[in-house]
Amino acid sequence: MFGIYTAAAVLAALASGFKVMKEYERGVVLRLGRLVSYRGPGIIYVIPLIERMARVDMRTITMDVPTQDVITRDNVSVKVNAVMYLRVIDPNKATMEVEDYLYATSQLAQTTLRSVCGTAELDELLAERDRVNHQIQEILDVQTDPWGIKVVSVEVKHIDLPHDMQRAMAKQAEAERERRAKVINAEGEFQASGRLAEAAAIIGKEPVAIQLRFLQTLSELASENNSTVILPVPVDLLASLMPSKKETTPG
């Protein structure tokens, strides 16, 4: 009877070595304390009491980088946070080269975020965010490569400015809008004066044109206003409408 129990225990122990690894999982195996090649996905076997296995997730991990207090190169104090995307490309290194690769990468991302943002001016952080993101990603990717970690991308989410700086930037933006409005208005006046000069040159060559323009103006006033409008009529216009003395003198 004792032999049956012993055999059953041995079979149960041997059967416990079968592990099922999901498609996105890998099993890092230590045999008597020494690293062997990782296994999976699918059904794998870990020798009981001789081998130990650690599961490693190979999917892309989204990690928030906590808000960091940063002083920019132009001495402006801001608060910056970001989001980082990373994944494990070598399960053996991620397990053996660093104790906790998620914690280590998070701490490294915080220090890198402060360092990169501290070397840039405020206008660069606001206007050239893509360049800042790429610079942080490159630095992190190089430093995490020995851990078997690939930093896919880093995105700065929010830059919190002091209230006095926000008011100053709002005044600057308002002044910039007023400047553009004045430039556009001046450009319009310049173009209008050019057109008026061209019209004056044409009218100077054709004196009848001013009379036709005068009659057109009278027609527009009559159609838009019902009140009586008294306008001085140029003598030249009346003279052109009246017969000459030569034509009224009998032959």
NORGITA-V554785 format. One record per backbone hydrogen bond with DSSP energy under -0.5 kcal/mol. NH is the residue of the N-H (numbers start at 1). CO is the residue of the C=O. If there is no record, write none. Layout:
NH;CO + NH;CO
This chain:
5;1 + 6;2 + 7;3 + 8;4 + 9;5 + 10;6 + 11;7 + 12;8 + 13;9 + 14;10 + 15;11 + 16;12 + 17;14 + 18;15 + 19;44 + 21;19 + 21;42 + 25;22 + 26;56 + 27;39 + 28;26 + 28;54 + 29;27 + 30;52 + 31;34 + 32;30 + 32;50 + 34;31 + 36;29 + 39;27 + 42;21 + 44;19 + 46;17 + 47;45 + 50;47 + 51;47 + 52;30 + 54;28 + 56;26 + 58;24 + 61;86 + 63;61 + 63;84 + 65;82 + 66;64 + 68;80 + 70;68 + 70;78 + 72;70 + 72;76 + 73;120 + 75;72 + 78;70 + 78;76 + 79;160 + 80;68 + 81;158 + 82;65 + 83;155 + 84;63 + 85;153 + 86;61 + 87;150 + 89;148 + 90;148 + 94;90 + 95;91 + 96;92 + 97;93 + 98;93 + 104;100 + 105;101 + 106;102 + 107;103 + 108;104 + 109;105 + 110;106 + 111;107 + 112;108 + 113;109 + 114;110 + 115;111 + 116;112 + 117;113 + 118;114 + 119;115 + 119;116 + 120;117 + 125;121 + 126;122 + 127;123 + 128;124 + 132;128 + 133;129 + 134;130 + 135;131 + 136;132 + 137;133 + 138;134 + 139;135 + 140;136 + 141;137 + 142;138 + 143;139 + 144;140 + 145;141 + 147;144 + 148;145 + 149;144 + 150;87 + 151;149 + 152;85 + 152;150 + 153;85 + 155;83 + 157;81 + 157;155 + 158;81 + 160;79 + 160;158 + 161;159 + 162;77 + 166;162 + 167;163 + 168;164 + 169;165 + 170;166 + 171;167 + 172;168 + 173;169 + 174;170 + 175;171 + 176;172 + 177;173 + 178;174 + 179;175 + 180;176 + 181;177 + 182;178 + 183;179 + 184;180 + 185;181 + 186;182 + 187;183 + 188;184 + 189;185 + 190;186 + 191;187 + 192;188 + 193;189 + 194;190 + 195;191 + 196;192 + 197;193 + 198;194 + 199;195 + 200;196 + 201;197 + 202;198 + 203;199 + 204;200 + 205;201 + 206;202 + 207;205 + 209;206 + 210;206 + 210;207 + 211;207 + 212;208 + 213;209 + 214;210 + 215;211 + 216;212 + 217;213 + 218;214 + 219;215 + 220;216 + 221;217 + 222;218 + 223;219 + 224;220 + 225;221 + 231;229 + 234;232 + 238;234 + 239;235 + 240;236 + 241;237 + 242;238 + 248;244 + 249;245
